[in-house]
Amino acid sequence: MFSFLPFIFSLIYILVIVFVAYFLITAVLFMKKKNRSDELLLQKIDELSQRLGELKEDKRS
């Protein structure tokens, strides 16, 4: 008689490995996207702070 217990444990083990791999890939892709958007946000903040400094100097003149 063939026992399904080792087959079920193997299947669960494979599913857990696949889930962990999927989660890691998704997390890495999210972090890459987040870093790029943070970089763009910091650029915009730098531009705005420079313009604000220029406006303050123009008002003083």
mmCIF file as Biopython writes it, N, C-alpha, C and O atoms, coordinates in Angstrom:
data_model
#
loop_
_atom_site.group_PDB
_atom_site.id
_atom_site.type_symbol
_atom_site.label_atom_id
_atom_site.label_alt_id
_atom_site.label_comp_id
_atom_site.label_asym_id
_atom_site.label_entity_id
_atom_site.label_seq_id
_atom_site.pdbx_PDB_ins_code
_atom_site.Cartn_x
_atom_site.Cartn_y
_atom_site.Cartn_z
_atom_site.occupancy
_atom_site.B_iso_or_equiv
_atom_site.auth_seq_id
_atom_site.auth_asym_id
_atom_site.pdbx_PDB_model_num
ATOM 1   N N  . MET A ? 1  ? 0.846  -1.184 0.000  1.0 0.0 1  A 1 
ATOM 2   C CA . MET A ? 1  ? 0.000  0.000  0.000  1.0 0.0 1  A 1 
ATOM 3   C C  . MET A ? 1  ? 0.888  1.243  0.000  1.0 0.0 1  A 1 
ATOM 4   O O  . MET A ? 1  ? 1.843  1.347  0.771  1.0 0.0 1  A 1 
ATOM 5   N N  . PHE A ? 2  ? 0.554  2.168  -0.872 1.0 0.0 2  A 1 
ATOM 6   C CA . PHE A ? 2  ? 1.327  3.407  -0.994 1.0 0.0 2  A 1 
ATOM 7   C C  . PHE A ? 2  ? 0.821  4.422  0.031  1.0 0.0 2  A 1 
ATOM 8   O O  . PHE A ? 2  ? -0.385 4.636  0.158  1.0 0.0 2  A 1 
ATOM 9   N N  . SER A ? 3  ? 1.745  5.042  0.755  1.0 0.0 3  A 1 
ATOM 10  C CA . SER A ? 3  ? 1.365  6.029  1.766  1.0 0.0 3  A 1 
ATOM 11  C C  . SER A ? 3  ? 1.493  7.438  1.175  1.0 0.0 3  A 1 
ATOM 12  O O  . SER A ? 3  ? 2.505  7.781  0.565  1.0 0.0 3  A 1 
ATOM 13  N N  . PHE A ? 4  ? 0.476  8.220  1.365  1.0 0.0 4  A 1 
ATOM 14  C CA . PHE A ? 4  ? 0.476  9.582  0.847  1.0 0.0 4  A 1 
ATOM 15  C C  . PHE A ? 4  ? 1.135  10.571 1.811  1.0 0.0 4  A 1 
ATOM 16  O O  . PHE A ? 4  ? 1.342  11.728 1.445  1.0 0.0 4  A 1 
ATOM 17  N N  . LEU A ? 5  ? 1.461  10.157 2.996  1.0 0.0 5  A 1 
ATOM 18  C CA . LEU A ? 5  ? 2.029  11.054 3.985  1.0 0.0 5  A 1 
ATOM 19  C C  . LEU A ? 5  ? 3.360  11.669 3.536  1.0 0.0 5  A 1 
ATOM 20  O O  . LEU A ? 5  ? 3.505  12.887 3.643  1.0 0.0 5  A 1 
ATOM 21  N N  . PRO A ? 6  ? 4.332  10.909 3.046  1.0 0.0 6  A 1 
ATOM 22  C CA . PRO A ? 6  ? 5.570  11.542 2.567  1.0 0.0 6  A 1 
ATOM 23  C C  . PRO A ? 6  ? 5.328  12.467 1.377  1.0 0.0 6  A 1 
ATOM 24  O O  . PRO A ? 6  ? 5.977  13.506 1.246  1.0 0.0 6  A 1 
ATOM 25  N N  . PHE A ? 7  ? 4.398  12.086 0.518  1.0 0.0 7  A 1 
ATOM 26  C CA . PHE A ? 7  ? 4.062  12.926 -0.631 1.0 0.0 7  A 1 
ATOM 27  C C  . PHE A ? 7  ? 3.480  14.259 -0.174 1.0 0.0 7  A 1 
ATOM 28  O O  . PHE A ? 7  ? 3.840  15.304 -0.715 1.0 0.0 7  A 1 
ATOM 29  N N  . ILE A ? 8  ? 2.599  14.238 0.799  1.0 0.0 8  A 1 
ATOM 30  C CA . ILE A ? 8  ? 1.979  15.468 1.304  1.0 0.0 8  A 1 
ATOM 31  C C  . ILE A ? 8  ? 3.021  16.357 1.979  1.0 0.0 8  A 1 
ATOM 32  O O  . ILE A ? 8  ? 3.016  17.571 1.781  1.0 0.0 8  A 1 
ATOM 33  N N  . PHE A ? 9  ? 3.918  15.761 2.779  1.0 0.0 9  A 1 
ATOM 34  C CA . PHE A ? 9  ? 4.966  16.547 3.429  1.0 0.0 9  A 1 
ATOM 35  C C  . PHE A ? 9  ? 5.903  17.169 2.390  1.0 0.0 9  A 1 
ATOM 36  O O  . PHE A ? 9  ? 6.324  18.316 2.541  1.0 0.0 9  A 1 
ATOM 37  N N  . SER A ? 10 ? 6.224  16.428 1.357  1.0 0.0 10 A 1 
ATOM 38  C CA . SER A ? 10 ? 7.083  16.956 0.290  1.0 0.0 10 A 1 
ATOM 39  C C  . SER A ? 10 ? 6.395  18.105 -0.428 1.0 0.0 10 A 1 
ATOM 40  O O  . SER A ? 10 ? 7.023  19.120 -0.731 1.0 0.0 10 A 1 
ATOM 41  N N  . LEU A ? 11 ? 5.122  17.950 -0.696 1.0 0.0 11 A 1 
ATOM 42  C CA . LEU A ? 11 ? 4.363  18.995 -1.371 1.0 0.0 11 A 1 
ATOM 43  C C  . LEU A ? 11 ? 4.295  20.256 -0.515 1.0 0.0 11 A 1 
ATOM 44  O O  . LEU A ? 11 ? 4.470  21.360 -1.030 1.0 0.0 11 A 1 
ATOM 45  N N  . ILE A ? 12 ? 4.046  20.106 0.775  1.0 0.0 12 A 1 
ATOM 46  C CA . ILE A ? 12 ? 4.004  21.257 1.678  1.0 0.0 12 A 1 
ATOM 47  C C  . ILE A ? 12 ? 5.367  21.934 1.730  1.0 0.0 12 A 1 
ATOM 48  O O  . ILE A ? 12 ? 5.451  23.162 1.713  1.0 0.0 12 A 1 
ATOM 49  N N  . TYR A ? 13 ? 6.437  21.141 1.792  1.0 0.0 13 A 1 
ATOM 50  C CA . TYR A ? 13 ? 7.795  21.692 1.827  1.0 0.0 13 A 1 
ATOM 51  C C  . TYR A ? 13 ? 8.076  22.504 0.566  1.0 0.0 13 A 1 
ATOM 52  O O  . TYR A ? 13 ? 8.621  23.605 0.647  1.0 0.0 13 A 1 
ATOM 53  N N  . ILE A ? 14 ? 7.715  21.977 -0.585 1.0 0.0 14 A 1 
ATOM 54  C CA . ILE A ? 14 ? 7.932  22.682 -1.852 1.0 0.0 14 A 1 
ATOM 55  C C  . ILE A ? 14 ? 7.106  23.960 -1.899 1.0 0.0 14 A 1 
ATOM 56  O O  . ILE A ? 14 ? 7.597  24.995 -2.350 1.0 0.0 14 A 1 
ATOM 57  N N  . LEU A ? 15 ? 5.873  23.904 -1.446 1.0 0.0 15 A 1 
ATOM 58  C CA . LEU A ? 15 ? 5.027  25.101 -1.443 1.0 0.0 15 A 1 
ATOM 59  C C  . LEU A ? 15 ? 5.589  26.188 -0.534 1.0 0.0 15 A 1 
ATOM 60  O O  . LEU A ? 15 ? 5.531  27.370 -0.872 1.0 0.0 15 A 1 
ATOM 61  N N  . VAL A ? 16 ? 6.126  25.801 0.606  1.0 0.0 16 A 1 
ATOM 62  C CA . VAL A ? 16 ? 6.730  26.786 1.519  1.0 0.0 16 A 1 
ATOM 63  C C  . VAL A ? 16 ? 7.945  27.433 0.865  1.0 0.0 16 A 1 
ATOM 64  O O  . VAL A ? 16 ? 8.117  28.648 0.952  1.0 0.0 16 A 1 
ATOM 65  N N  . ILE A ? 17 ? 8.788  26.639 0.213  1.0 0.0 17 A 1 
ATOM 66  C CA . ILE A ? 17 ? 9.972  27.171 -0.472 1.0 0.0 17 A 1 
ATOM 67  C C  . ILE A ? 17 ? 9.559  28.140 -1.581 1.0 0.0 17 A 1 
ATOM 68  O O  . ILE A ? 17 ? 10.155 29.207 -1.726 1.0 0.0 17 A 1 
ATOM 69  N N  . VAL A ? 18 ? 8.546  27.772 -2.358 1.0 0.0 18 A 1 
ATOM 70  C CA . VAL A ? 18 ? 8.061  28.642 -3.439 1.0 0.0 18 A 1 
ATOM 71  C C  . VAL A ? 18 ? 7.506  29.942 -2.859 1.0 0.0 18 A 1 
ATOM 72  O O  . VAL A ? 18 ? 7.761  31.015 -3.405 1.0 0.0 18 A 1 
ATOM 73  N N  . PHE A ? 19 ? 6.757  29.864 -1.772 1.0 0.0 19 A 1 
ATOM 74  C CA . PHE A ? 19 ? 6.208  31.071 -1.155 1.0 0.0 19 A 1 
ATOM 75  C C  . PHE A ? 19 ? 7.315  31.987 -0.651 1.0 0.0 19 A 1 
ATOM 76  O O  . PHE A ? 19 ? 7.246  33.200 -0.850 1.0 0.0 19 A 1 
ATOM 77  N N  . VAL A ? 20 ? 8.324  31.437 -0.010 1.0 0.0 20 A 1 
ATOM 78  C CA . VAL A ? 20 ? 9.431  32.245 0.502  1.0 0.0 20 A 1 
ATOM 79  C C  . VAL A ? 20 ? 10.180 32.911 -0.656 1.0 0.0 20 A 1 
ATOM 80  O O  . VAL A ? 20 ? 10.530 34.087 -0.567 1.0 0.0 20 A 1 
ATOM 81  N N  . ALA A ? 21 ? 10.427 32.178 -1.728 1.0 0.0 21 A 1 
ATOM 82  C CA . ALA A ? 21 ? 11.111 32.745 -2.891 1.0 0.0 21 A 1 
ATOM 83  C C  . ALA A ? 21 ? 10.277 33.867 -3.501 1.0 0.0 21 A 1 
ATOM 84  O O  . ALA A ? 21 ? 10.818 34.922 -3.834 1.0 0.0 21 A 1 
ATOM 85  N N  . TYR A ? 22 ? 8.972  33.659 -3.652 1.0 0.0 22 A 1 
ATOM 86  C CA . TYR A ? 22 ? 8.089  34.691 -4.191 1.0 0.0 22 A 1 
ATOM 87  C C  . TYR A ? 22 ? 8.093  35.933 -3.304 1.0 0.0 22 A 1 
ATOM 88  O O  . TYR A ? 22 ? 8.158  37.056 -3.804 1.0 0.0 22 A 1 
ATOM 89  N N  . PHE A ? 23 ? 8.023  35.731 -1.987 1.0 0.0 23 A 1 
ATOM 90  C CA . PHE A ? 23 ? 8.022  36.847 -1.059 1.0 0.0 23 A 1 
ATOM 91  C C  . PHE A ? 23 ? 9.328  37.638 -1.155 1.0 0.0 23 A 1 
ATOM 92  O O  . PHE A ? 23 ? 9.304  38.868 -1.177 1.0 0.0 23 A 1 
ATOM 93  N N  . LEU A ? 24 ? 10.456 36.949 -1.211 1.0 0.0 24 A 1 
ATOM 94  C CA . LEU A ? 24 ? 11.748 37.633 -1.300 1.0 0.0 24 A 1 
ATOM 95  C C  . LEU A ? 24 ? 11.877 38.429 -2.595 1.0 0.0 24 A 1 
ATOM 96  O O  . LEU A ? 24 ? 12.349 39.565 -2.581 1.0 0.0 24 A 1 
ATOM 97  N N  . ILE A ? 25 ? 11.464 37.843 -3.701 1.0 0.0 25 A 1 
ATOM 98  C CA . ILE A ? 25 ? 11.535 38.546 -4.985 1.0 0.0 25 A 1 
ATOM 99  C C  . ILE A ? 25 ? 10.634 39.771 -4.964 1.0 0.0 25 A 1 
ATOM 100 O O  . ILE A ? 25 ? 11.033 40.842 -5.422 1.0 0.0 25 A 1 
ATOM 101 N N  . THR A ? 26 ? 9.432  39.626 -4.441 1.0 0.0 26 A 1 
ATOM 102 C CA . THR A ? 26 ? 8.509  40.761 -4.357 1.0 0.0 26 A 1 
ATOM 103 C C  . THR A ? 26 ? 9.072  41.862 -3.460 1.0 0.0 26 A 1 
ATOM 104 O O  . THR A ? 26 ? 8.961  43.044 -3.788 1.0 0.0 26 A 1 
ATOM 105 N N  . ALA A ? 27 ? 9.669  41.489 -2.341 1.0 0.0 27 A 1 
ATOM 106 C CA . ALA A ? 27 ? 10.240 42.475 -1.424 1.0 0.0 27 A 1 
ATOM 107 C C  . ALA A ? 27 ? 11.402 43.215 -2.074 1.0 0.0 27 A 1 
ATOM 108 O O  . ALA A ? 27 ? 11.518 44.431 -1.926 1.0 0.0 27 A 1 
ATOM 109 N N  . VAL A ? 28 ? 12.259 42.502 -2.788 1.0 0.0 28 A 1 
ATOM 110 C CA . VAL A ? 28 ? 13.404 43.147 -3.445 1.0 0.0 28 A 1 
ATOM 111 C C  . VAL A ? 28 ? 12.929 44.108 -4.522 1.0 0.0 28 A 1 
ATOM 112 O O  . VAL A ? 28 ? 13.442 45.222 -4.620 1.0 0.0 28 A 1 
ATOM 113 N N  . LEU A ? 29 ? 11.960 43.700 -5.329 1.0 0.0 29 A 1 
ATOM 114 C CA . LEU A ? 29 ? 11.442 44.585 -6.377 1.0 0.0 29 A 1 
ATOM 115 C C  . LEU A ? 29 ? 10.777 45.816 -5.770 1.0 0.0 29 A 1 
ATOM 116 O O  . LEU A ? 29 ? 10.931 46.920 -6.292 1.0 0.0 29 A 1 
ATOM 117 N N  . PHE A ? 30 ? 10.047 45.641 -4.683 1.0 0.0 30 A 1 
ATOM 118 C CA . PHE A ? 30 ? 9.413  46.776 -4.008 1.0 0.0 30 A 1 
ATOM 119 C C  . PHE A ? 30 ? 10.460 47.751 -3.490 1.0 0.0 30 A 1 
ATOM 120 O O  . PHE A ? 30 ? 10.310 48.963 -3.646 1.0 0.0 30 A 1 
ATOM 121 N N  . MET A ? 31 ? 11.518 47.235 -2.877 1.0 0.0 31 A 1 
ATOM 122 C CA . MET A ? 31 ? 12.552 48.109 -2.323 1.0 0.0 31 A 1 
ATOM 123 C C  . MET A ? 31 ? 13.286 48.860 -3.426 1.0 0.0 31 A 1 
ATOM 124 O O  . MET A ? 31 ? 13.650 50.021 -3.235 1.0 0.0 31 A 1 
ATOM 125 N N  . LYS A ? 32 ? 13.514 48.225 -4.579 1.0 0.0 32 A 1 
ATOM 126 C CA . LYS A ? 32 ? 14.155 48.922 -5.694 1.0 0.0 32 A 1 
ATOM 127 C C  . LYS A ? 32 ? 13.277 50.072 -6.172 1.0 0.0 32 A 1 
ATOM 128 O O  . LYS A ? 32 ? 13.767 51.172 -6.430 1.0 0.0 32 A 1 
ATOM 129 N N  . LYS A ? 33 ? 11.973 49.811 -6.288 1.0 0.0 33 A 1 
ATOM 130 C CA . LYS A ? 33 ? 11.039 50.846 -6.730 1.0 0.0 33 A 1 
ATOM 131 C C  . LYS A ? 33 ? 10.960 51.975 -5.708 1.0 0.0 33 A 1 
ATOM 132 O O  . LYS A ? 33 ? 10.919 53.151 -6.070 1.0 0.0 33 A 1 
ATOM 133 N N  . LYS A ? 34 ? 10.941 51.607 -4.428 1.0 0.0 34 A 1 
ATOM 134 C CA . LYS A ? 34 ? 10.851 52.588 -3.359 1.0 0.0 34 A 1 
ATOM 135 C C  . LYS A ? 34 ? 12.094 53.464 -3.319 1.0 0.0 34 A 1 
ATOM 136 O O  . LYS A ? 34 ? 11.986 54.678 -3.144 1.0 0.0 34 A 1 
ATOM 137 N N  . ASN A ? 35 ? 13.263 52.874 -3.476 1.0 0.0 35 A 1 
ATOM 138 C CA . ASN A ? 35 ? 14.497 53.652 -3.483 1.0 0.0 35 A 1 
ATOM 139 C C  . ASN A ? 35 ? 14.503 54.652 -4.628 1.0 0.0 35 A 1 
ATOM 140 O O  . ASN A ? 35 ? 14.937 55.791 -4.452 1.0 0.0 35 A 1 
ATOM 141 N N  . ARG A ? 36 ? 14.030 54.244 -5.792 1.0 0.0 36 A 1 
ATOM 142 C CA . ARG A ? 36 ? 13.982 55.157 -6.949 1.0 0.0 36 A 1 
ATOM 143 C C  . ARG A ? 36 ? 13.013 56.302 -6.684 1.0 0.0 36 A 1 
ATOM 144 O O  . ARG A ? 36 ? 13.334 57.453 -6.980 1.0 0.0 36 A 1 
ATOM 145 N N  . SER A ? 37 ? 11.852 56.017 -6.141 1.0 0.0 37 A 1 
ATOM 146 C CA . SER A ? 37 ? 10.884 57.083 -5.884 1.0 0.0 37 A 1 
ATOM 147 C C  . SER A ? 37 ? 11.379 58.000 -4.759 1.0 0.0 37 A 1 
ATOM 148 O O  . SER A ? 37 ? 11.135 59.205 -4.797 1.0 0.0 37 A 1 
ATOM 149 N N  . ASP A ? 38 ? 12.066 57.445 -3.769 1.0 0.0 38 A 1 
ATOM 150 C CA . ASP A ? 38 ? 12.648 58.281 -2.709 1.0 0.0 38 A 1 
ATOM 151 C C  . ASP A ? 38 ? 13.722 59.200 -3.272 1.0 0.0 38 A 1 
ATOM 152 O O  . ASP A ? 38 ? 13.835 60.357 -2.866 1.0 0.0 38 A 1 
ATOM 153 N N  . GLU A ? 39 ? 14.507 58.684 -4.203 1.0 0.0 39 A 1 
ATOM 154 C CA . GLU A ? 39 ? 15.547 59.496 -4.834 1.0 0.0 39 A 1 
ATOM 155 C C  . GLU A ? 39 ? 14.922 60.667 -5.598 1.0 0.0 39 A 1 
ATOM 156 O O  . GLU A ? 39 ? 15.404 61.796 -5.509 1.0 0.0 39 A 1 
ATOM 157 N N  . LEU A ? 40 ? 13.858 60.400 -6.343 1.0 0.0 40 A 1 
ATOM 158 C CA . LEU A ? 40 ? 13.174 61.470 -7.074 1.0 0.0 40 A 1 
ATOM 159 C C  . LEU A ? 40 ? 12.559 62.487 -6.116 1.0 0.0 40 A 1 
ATOM 160 O O  . LEU A ? 40 ? 12.596 63.690 -6.376 1.0 0.0 40 A 1 
ATOM 161 N N  . LEU A ? 41 ? 11.999 62.010 -5.023 1.0 0.0 41 A 1 
ATOM 162 C CA . LEU A ? 41 ? 11.409 62.902 -4.032 1.0 0.0 41 A 1 
ATOM 163 C C  . LEU A ? 41 ? 12.469 63.812 -3.415 1.0 0.0 41 A 1 
ATOM 164 O O  . LEU A ? 41 ? 12.232 65.006 -3.233 1.0 0.0 41 A 1 
ATOM 165 N N  . LEU A ? 42 ? 13.622 63.259 -3.098 1.0 0.0 42 A 1 
ATOM 166 C CA . LEU A ? 42 ? 14.708 64.069 -2.535 1.0 0.0 42 A 1 
ATOM 167 C C  . LEU A ? 42 ? 15.205 65.104 -3.534 1.0 0.0 42 A 1 
ATOM 168 O O  . LEU A ? 42 ? 15.548 66.221 -3.146 1.0 0.0 42 A 1 
ATOM 169 N N  . GLN A ? 43 ? 15.248 64.751 -4.812 1.0 0.0 43 A 1 
ATOM 170 C CA . GLN A ? 43 ? 15.630 65.715 -5.836 1.0 0.0 43 A 1 
ATOM 171 C C  . GLN A ? 43 ? 14.649 66.884 -5.866 1.0 0.0 43 A 1 
ATOM 172 O O  . GLN A ? 43 ? 15.060 68.043 -5.916 1.0 0.0 43 A 1 
ATOM 173 N N  . LYS A ? 44 ? 13.368 66.581 -5.838 1.0 0.0 44 A 1 
ATOM 174 C CA . LYS A ? 44 ? 12.347 67.634 -5.864 1.0 0.0 44 A 1 
ATOM 175 C C  . LYS A ? 44 ? 12.434 68.513 -4.616 1.0 0.0 44 A 1 
ATOM 176 O O  . LYS A ? 44 ? 12.280 69.731 -4.708 1.0 0.0 44 A 1 
ATOM 177 N N  . ILE A ? 45 ? 12.677 67.915 -3.465 1.0 0.0 45 A 1 
ATOM 178 C CA . ILE A ? 45 ? 12.806 68.692 -2.233 1.0 0.0 45 A 1 
ATOM 179 C C  . ILE A ? 45 ? 14.011 69.614 -2.325 1.0 0.0 45 A 1 
ATOM 180 O O  . ILE A ? 45 ? 13.936 70.764 -1.893 1.0 0.0 45 A 1 
ATOM 181 N N  . ASP A ? 46 ? 15.125 69.134 -2.879 1.0 0.0 46 A 1 
ATOM 182 C CA . ASP A ? 46 ? 16.308 69.977 -3.065 1.0 0.0 46 A 1 
ATOM 183 C C  . ASP A ? 46 ? 16.008 71.151 -3.995 1.0 0.0 46 A 1 
ATOM 184 O O  . ASP A ? 46 ? 16.402 72.284 -3.718 1.0 0.0 46 A 1 
ATOM 185 N N  . GLU A ? 47 ? 15.308 70.877 -5.104 1.0 0.0 47 A 1 
ATOM 186 C CA . GLU A ? 47 ? 14.947 71.947 -6.034 1.0 0.0 47 A 1 
ATOM 187 C C  . GLU A ? 47 ? 14.069 72.986 -5.349 1.0 0.0 47 A 1 
ATOM 188 O O  . GLU A ? 47 ? 14.283 74.188 -5.503 1.0 0.0 47 A 1 
ATOM 189 N N  . LEU A ? 48 ? 13.081 72.519 -4.594 1.0 0.0 48 A 1 
ATOM 190 C CA . LEU A ? 48 ? 12.182 73.452 -3.911 1.0 0.0 48 A 1 
ATOM 191 C C  . LEU A ? 48 ? 12.916 74.278 -2.861 1.0 0.0 48 A 1 
ATOM 192 O O  . LEU A ? 48 ? 12.641 75.469 -2.709 1.0 0.0 48 A 1 
ATOM 193 N N  . SER A ? 49 ? 13.844 73.663 -2.138 1.0 0.0 49 A 1 
ATOM 194 C CA . SER A ? 49 ? 14.572 74.424 -1.122 1.0 0.0 49 A 1 
ATOM 195 C C  . SER A ? 49 ? 15.489 75.454 -1.769 1.0 0.0 49 A 1 
ATOM 196 O O  . SER A ? 49 ? 15.668 76.545 -1.226 1.0 0.0 49 A 1 
ATOM 197 N N  . GLN A ? 50 ? 16.072 75.127 -2.921 1.0 0.0 50 A 1 
ATOM 198 C CA . GLN A ? 50 ? 16.894 76.105 -3.634 1.0 0.0 50 A 1 
ATOM 199 C C  . GLN A ? 50 ? 16.035 77.270 -4.117 1.0 0.0 50 A 1 
ATOM 200 O O  . GLN A ? 50 ? 16.433 78.427 -3.979 1.0 0.0 50 A 1 
ATOM 201 N N  . ARG A ? 51 ? 14.883 76.987 -4.671 1.0 0.0 51 A 1 
ATOM 202 C CA . ARG A ? 51 ? 13.993 78.060 -5.139 1.0 0.0 51 A 1 
ATOM 203 C C  . ARG A ? 51 ? 13.489 78.910 -3.984 1.0 0.0 51 A 1 
ATOM 204 O O  . ARG A ? 51 ? 13.353 80.127 -4.114 1.0 0.0 51 A 1 
ATOM 205 N N  . LEU A ? 52 ? 13.213 78.272 -2.861 1.0 0.0 52 A 1 
ATOM 206 C CA . LEU A ? 52 ? 12.775 79.015 -1.687 1.0 0.0 52 A 1 
ATOM 207 C C  . LEU A ? 52 ? 13.884 79.954 -1.220 1.0 0.0 52 A 1 
ATOM 208 O O  . LEU A ? 52 ? 13.619 81.098 -0.850 1.0 0.0 52 A 1 
ATOM 209 N N  . GLY A ? 53 ? 15.121 79.473 -1.237 1.0 0.0 53 A 1 
ATOM 210 C CA . GLY A ? 53 ? 16.254 80.332 -0.878 1.0 0.0 53 A 1 
ATOM 211 C C  . GLY A ? 53 ? 16.398 81.487 -1.826 1.0 0.0 53 A 1 
ATOM 212 O O  . GLY A ? 53 ? 16.691 82.605 -1.402 1.0 0.0 53 A 1 
ATOM 213 N N  . GLU A ? 54 ? 16.197 81.241 -3.119 1.0 0.0 54 A 1 
ATOM 214 C CA . GLU A ? 54 ? 16.262 82.325 -4.106 1.0 0.0 54 A 1 
ATOM 215 C C  . GLU A ? 54 ? 15.157 83.341 -3.865 1.0 0.0 54 A 1 
ATOM 216 O O  . GLU A ? 54 ? 15.398 84.544 -3.965 1.0 0.0 54 A 1 
ATOM 217 N N  . LEU A ? 55 ? 13.952 82.885 -3.549 1.0 0.0 55 A 1 
ATOM 218 C CA . LEU A ? 55 ? 12.844 83.814 -3.296 1.0 0.0 55 A 1 
ATOM 219 C C  . LEU A ? 55 ? 13.109 84.652 -2.045 1.0 0.0 55 A 1 
ATOM 220 O O  . LEU A ? 55 ? 12.784 85.839 -2.028 1.0 0.0 55 A 1 
ATOM 221 N N  . LYS A ? 56 ? 13.684 84.068 -1.013 1.0 0.0 56 A 1 
ATOM 222 C CA . LYS A ? 56 ? 13.996 84.820 0.199  1.0 0.0 56 A 1 
ATOM 223 C C  . LYS A ? 56 ? 15.057 85.889 -0.084 1.0 0.0 56 A 1 
ATOM 224 O O  . LYS A ? 56 ? 14.976 87.004 0.431  1.0 0.0 56 A 1 
ATOM 225 N N  . GLU A ? 57 ? 16.057 85.536 -0.913 1.0 0.0 57 A 1 
ATOM 226 C CA . GLU A ? 57 ? 17.076 86.522 -1.261 1.0 0.0 57 A 1 
ATOM 227 C C  . GLU A ? 57 ? 16.513 87.630 -2.122 1.0 0.0 57 A 1 
ATOM 228 O O  . GLU A ? 57 ? 16.927 88.780 -1.981 1.0 0.0 57 A 1 
ATOM 229 N N  . ASP A ? 58 ? 15.577 87.320 -3.015 1.0 0.0 58 A 1 
ATOM 230 C CA . ASP A ? 58 ? 14.943 88.337 -3.850 1.0 0.0 58 A 1 
ATOM 231 C C  . ASP A ? 58 ? 14.127 89.302 -2.995 1.0 0.0 58 A 1 
ATOM 232 O O  . ASP A ? 58 ? 14.109 90.499 -3.280 1.0 0.0 58 A 1 
ATOM 233 N N  . LYS A ? 59 ? 13.462 88.821 -1.974 1.0 0.0 59 A 1 
ATOM 234 C CA . LYS A ? 59 ? 12.668 89.684 -1.108 1.0 0.0 59 A 1 
ATOM 235 C C  . LYS A ? 59 ? 13.561 90.613 -0.300 1.0 0.0 59 A 1 
ATOM 236 O O  . LYS A ? 59 ? 13.170 91.746 -0.019 1.0 0.0 59 A 1 
ATOM 237 N N  . ARG A ? 60 ? 14.752 90.160 0.080  1.0 0.0 60 A 1 
ATOM 238 C CA . ARG A ? 60 ? 15.674 90.981 0.866  1.0 0.0 60 A 1 
ATOM 239 C C  . ARG A ? 60 ? 16.261 92.116 0.037  1.0 0.0 60 A 1 
ATOM 240 O O  . ARG A ? 60 ? 16.594 93.170 0.578  1.0 0.0 60 A 1 
ATOM 241 N N  . SER A ? 61 ? 16.388 91.908 -1.267 1.0 0.0 61 A 1 
ATOM 242 C CA . SER A ? 61 ? 17.002 92.934 -2.136 1.0 0.0 61 A 1 
ATOM 243 C C  . SER A ? 61 ? 16.084 94.088 -2.400 1.0 0.0 61 A 1 
ATOM 244 O O  . SER A ? 61 ? 16.456 95.023 -3.109 1.0 0.0 61 A 1 
#
